[in-house]
Amino acid sequence: MQQTNSHDQTCNPITSGKRCANWSAWIFVAIRRSLDRTRMNEWRMVKNAEFQEAFNLFDNRGDGKIQQQQIGECLRALGQNPTESDVKKFTMQLKPDERVSFEVFLPIYQAISKQRTADTADDFIEGLRHFDKDASGFISSAELRHLLTTLGEKLADDEVEQLLQNQEDSQGNVNYEEFVRMVMSG
């Protein structure tokens, strides 16, 4: 076996057939990646089990399938908020009376989840941009507080205070794009 330069960061002792000076670092990285994949797979299995449980609540025949008309309701039970046109867009390839299995439902959920998160954040930012009179990227915290407690799904004062904590600058303004992204990230 050949010895490689100790500065060779790309040495893989398995595929190169070479002895690598940094083999311990390579092994650490390989183990770490394997653990990360294992944890991610475990997380997916738990999430899929939760989704399957919610899906099964809509299965009124016990055949492992739901009616197409129930897809939107099931998505909402799992925390999504798709429009009817969103649901139709993802189910238009199905036959009209076809019942939907969990294996068909899960990719629909994943697509709706990805789409709505991006759309919703952009929608909120665009809505708040209308209150940004000087196009600075900021609105006053008082105005944001008023919007959150009086419009749409109204928040309680203590909920708003918690959301605005550490968001105001020295002039009492809030960067609304950062604020929306912080709220959307949970």
C-alpha positions in Angstrom: 0.0 0.0 0.0 1.1 3.5 -0.7 1.4 6.2 2.0 -0.3 9.4 1.1 0.5 12.9 2.1 -0.8 13.8 5.6 -2.5 16.8 4.1 -4.6 14.7 1.7 -8.2 15.4 2.9 -9.8 13.2 0.3 -8.1 10.0 1.1 -10.6 7.1 1.5 -8.7 4.0 2.6 -11.4 1.7 1.4 -11.8 2.9 -2.1 -8.3 4.2 -2.8 -6.3 1.1 -1.5 -3.9 3.6 0.1 -2.9 4.1 3.7 -4.2 7.4 4.7 -2.4 9.6 7.3 -5.7 11.0 8.4 -7.5 7.6 8.6 -8.9 8.2 12.1 -10.6 11.4 10.9 -12.0 9.6 7.9 -13.4 6.8 10.1 -14.9 9.4 12.5 -16.6 11.1 9.6 -17.9 7.8 8.2 -19.2 6.8 11.6 -20.8 10.2 12.1 -22.5 10.0 8.7 -23.8 6.6 9.5 -25.2 7.7 12.9 -26.8 10.7 11.3 -28.5 8.5 8.6 -29.7 6.1 11.3 -31.1 8.9 13.5 -32.8 10.5 10.4 -34.3 7.1 9.5 -35.5 6.6 13.0 -37.1 10.0 13.0 -38.8 9.3 9.7 -40.2 6.0 11.0 -41.6 7.8 14.1 -43.1 10.6 12.0 -44.5 8.1 9.4 -46.1 6.1 12.3 -47.8 9.3 13.6 -49.0 10.1 10.1 -50.2 6.6 9.6 -52.1 6.8 12.9 -53.9 10.0 11.8 -54.5 8.6 8.4 -56.1 5.5 9.9 -58.6 7.7 11.8 -60.1 8.6 8.4 -60.2 5.0 7.2 -63.9 4.2 7.9 -63.8 0.8 6.1 -60.7 -0.6 7.7 -59.1 -1.4 4.4 -56.1 0.9 4.8 -57.5 3.5 2.4 -59.4 6.8 2.6 -61.7 8.5 0.2 -60.2 11.2 -2.0 -62.6 13.8 -0.5 -61.0 13.1 2.9 -57.4 13.9 1.8 -57.8 17.6 2.6 -59.3 16.9 6.0 -56.5 14.4 6.8 -53.8 16.9 5.7 -55.4 19.5 8.0 -55.5 17.0 10.9 -51.7 16.7 10.4 -51.2 20.4 10.7 -51.2 21.4 7.0 -53.7 24.0 5.6 -54.0 23.2 1.9 -56.5 24.9 -0.3 -59.0 22.7 -2.2 -57.1 23.6 -5.4 -53.8 22.4 -3.9 -55.4 19.0 -3.0 -57.0 18.7 -6.5 -53.6 19.5 -8.1 -52.0 16.5 -6.3 -54.9 14.1 -6.8 -55.9 14.9 -10.4 -54.1 11.8 -11.7 -56.3 9.5 -9.5 -59.5 7.9 -10.7 -62.6 9.8 -9.4 -63.9 7.1 -7.0 -60.5 5.6 -6.2 -59.7 5.2 -2.5 -56.2 6.4 -1.5 -53.7 4.2 0.4 -51.2 5.6 2.9 -48.4 5.0 0.4 -50.2 7.3 -2.1 -51.2 9.8 0.6 -47.7 10.3 2.1 -46.1 11.9 -1.0 -49.1 14.2 -1.3 -48.5 15.2 2.3 -44.8 15.8 1.7 -45.4 17.9 -1.4 -48.1 20.0 0.3 -45.9 20.5 3.3 -43.0 21.8 1.3 -45.1 24.0 -0.9 -47.2 25.6 1.8 -44.3 26.4 4.1 -42.5 28.4 1.4 -45.7 30.0 0.1 -46.9 30.9 3.5 -43.7 32.6 4.6 -43.6 34.6 1.4 -47.3 35.5 1.8 -46.7 36.8 5.3 -43.7 38.8 4.3 -45.5 40.3 1.3 -48.5 41.2 3.6 -46.2 42.9 6.1 -44.3 44.7 3.3 -47.5 46.8 2.8 -46.9 48.3 6.3 -43.3 49.1 5.5 -43.8 52.7 4.3 -40.2 53.5 3.6 -39.2 50.1 2.2 -36.6 49.6 4.9 -37.4 46.0 5.8 -38.7 47.1 9.2 -42.1 48.0 10.7 -42.7 49.3 14.2 -43.2 46.8 16.9 -46.4 48.7 18.0 -47.9 48.3 14.5 -46.9 44.6 14.3 -48.3 44.1 17.8 -51.6 45.7 16.7 -51.8 43.5 13.5 -51.2 40.3 15.5 -53.8 41.0 18.2 -56.6 42.4 16.0 -56.4 40.8 12.5 -57.0 37.2 11.3 -56.3 34.6 13.9 -55.9 37.0 16.8 -53.1 36.3 19.3 -53.2 37.1 23.0 -51.0 39.9 24.3 -48.7 37.5 26.2 -48.3 35.4 23.0 -47.3 38.5 21.0 -44.9 39.6 23.7 -43.2 36.2 23.6 -42.9 36.3 19.8 -41.5 39.9 19.8 -39.0 39.1 22.6 -35.5 40.0 21.3 -36.9 41.1 17.9 -37.0 44.8 18.3 -34.1 47.1 17.4 -33.1 50.2 19.4 -35.8 52.3 17.7 -38.6 49.8 18.5 -38.7 48.4 15.0 -38.8 44.8 13.8 -37.2 43.3 10.7 -40.3 41.6 9.5 -38.6 39.1 7.1 -36.5 37.8 10.0 -39.5 37.8 12.3 -41.6 35.7 9.8 -38.8 33.2 9.3 -38.2 32.9 13.0 -41.9 32.3 13.6 -42.2 29.8 10.7 -39.2 27.8 11.9 -40.9 27.1 15.1 
